[in-house]
């Protein structure tokens, strides 16, 4: 049995709502009050936008022994599939305007009375805290179980690494501002669980626009940390909004270019740390991007194999787990990331990866966002070679200029034909591009640009 939250000081904040702190003591009171509103059986689908209310729902579910469902999105189709997989699913929300076709409980807007909640509840280490669901090949979400004791071990290792990069003994007193939602595994681990178990406190809102991010950082007490993604970070830096000094930037969900990392460190006067992980194993490694390409695993984790057959084990990964990426394993706790095994491409006998090409595309001055897409093999040129398409958000850069810049960076076989300008890419709230959704979106737009259409 382990405590529900870090409890060295229950008067310390677990969250900030603007400039108002919410204490850990208050959190316990709100969790107990919320747990009394839940049905007898779970699991819970927690779709609250407010990070504190998400954390209250999480704690309440754990007190009742209910699992939390973390699907890739909350579309009506996904919700219907979740209900089919888990018929007793109920929804916890803070938005009463939207209907979810599930029994719905609204998180109370008013804090509960703190009297009588001095004792921190204990949680069974074997409890199934979360089911992280990924998109399966059939369309049905594929669940990945997350046990409380292993989440605890993962967050403890992550907290030590974060504290190390901030030159601190721990994260007590650190304030987090995050552009990622609590429902995504990265946001779940690096904001909610880091606060519950690592002693930090998070900003309750999820700022999106650059001016809102800057404001949230400005009012956050120091030491303060920005938890974000490459897409959100690039948008923030390109906006030109004046940024306050912080103490650490944390980035994940896609590899970050060293150029962008250097810009971030200069603009925010703080080191930048990238996190590497996957749904199956959780967070497993970090790197200081400006210090080099090597990643260092968390304490207790060891790598075996190499290339497309790298396996991680130890620590919070008790069962050896195959990683979906192509790694160059330098030592059992050091590696370089070469690309995802499922985005490796072969054109005219030459190999590359879409992530590598996207890295170079987004490094071009004036490209605000961009992604390569490999059409279906039926879409070939006269020589029978499939041509890549690049979609770019770059209103001031011509297609010819983009191809010219890429010609200096990548092999000619991977130059895009065509380059299509679009207002925006269909990114998820985390900044990710869902492979299936992006492919459908790309095919539709490519078809609209073919000669003879219109």
Secondary structure, 3 states (H helix, E strand, C coil): CEECCCCCCCCCEEEEECCEEEEHHHHHHHHHHHHCCCCCCCCEEECCCCHHHHHHHHHHHHHHCCCEEECCCCCHHHHHHHHHHCCCCEEEECCCCCCCCCCEEECCCCCCCCCCCCCCCEECCCCEEEEEEEECCCCCEEEEEEEHHHHHHHHHHHHHHHHHHCCCCCCCCCEEEECCCCCCHHHHHHHHHHHHHHCCEEECCCCCCHHHHHHHHHHCCCCEEEEEEHHHHHHHHHHCCCCCCCCEEEEECCCCCHHHHHHHHHHHCCCEEEEEEECCCEEEEEEEHHHCCEEEECCCCEEECCECCCEEEECCEEEEEECCEEEEEEECCEEEEEEEHHHEEEECCEEEEHHHHHHHHHCCCCCCEEEEEECCCCCECCCCCECEEEEEECCCCCHHHHHHHHHCCCCHHHCCCCEEECCCCCCCCCCCCCHHHHHHHHHHHHHHCCCCCC
